[in-house]
Amino acid sequence: MQRIGSTFVLAIVFASALIIALTGCTAGATYPPTAGRTTLSPSTPPCPQLMVSGLRYAQQRLAPAGEILVFNLPPQTPIYVWDDVAGKLGEGSRRMTETDKVGMTLQQLRLNGSHAEVDVIYVTTEGVWQMATVHLEGAFGAEYRPSFVQRWLIPVDRPVFNPPLLGSFDDAPASPVASPIIPTTPSEPTSEAAKDPNAKH
């Protein structure tokens, strides 16, 4: 009986550890949007820094030495975000254009507290398109630093150029007071009835 009980306890512990491990990989927020997740604003920190660090690290680890970084951002990414990323990447990089056949495509960002992940699609020296995930550690308000890149070794379709969404920085959503993975508190009602405590409802 004692042996059966011990086996049962070990099974419970193993199952609990597995659940924790799986939920620990679950992202709190994403860009582009993912169903059931909080959506990150691409222009709001730490998104631009995550894009830059993820692309640069992937280029260093996955591309031939000395190759220029031709980057491609997700569909519908505003042009001011493209400008910000291009400025932060600096020399040795440029934006992808319609005529480019090869480039580093940022597929998705995932942020969960101190851990972030950046999915990229790249082409190997053998001409095979694959996906990789750059893992970063940091904190909101501080820089997220890459720790390692995970190659999936699964062929994917060659990505297409995603033209920037035209618009000005004035069209960017306001920066949240808290971390982008924490929903902001709804503002108080501004109607006259809400302002007047004696108003009848």
Number of C-alpha atoms within 10 A of each C-alpha: 6 7 8 9 10 11 12 12 12 12 12 12 12 12 12 12 12 12 11 12 11 10 10 12 13 13 19 20 23 26 20 18 15 13 7 9 15 19 19 22 23 24 21 17 18 22 23 19 21 26 23 21 22 26 25 19 19 26 23 13 12 17 18 11 9 9 11 14 22 18 26 27 25 18 15 12 20 21 16 20 22 21 13 14 24 17 13 15 19 10 10 10 17 17 17 21 16 9 7 11 11 20 24 23 24 25 19 19 25 27 26 17 17 12 19 28 24 26 23 25 23 25 20 13 10 6 9 14 18 18 20 21 22 25 21 23 17 15 16 15 9 11 15 21 19 21 10 14 19 12 14 10 12 10 12 13 10 16 18 16 21 16 18 18 14 12 11 11 12 8 10 15 11 10 12 15 10 11 17 23 20 13 12 11 9 6 6 8 9 8 8 9 12 13 11 9 8 8 9 7 5
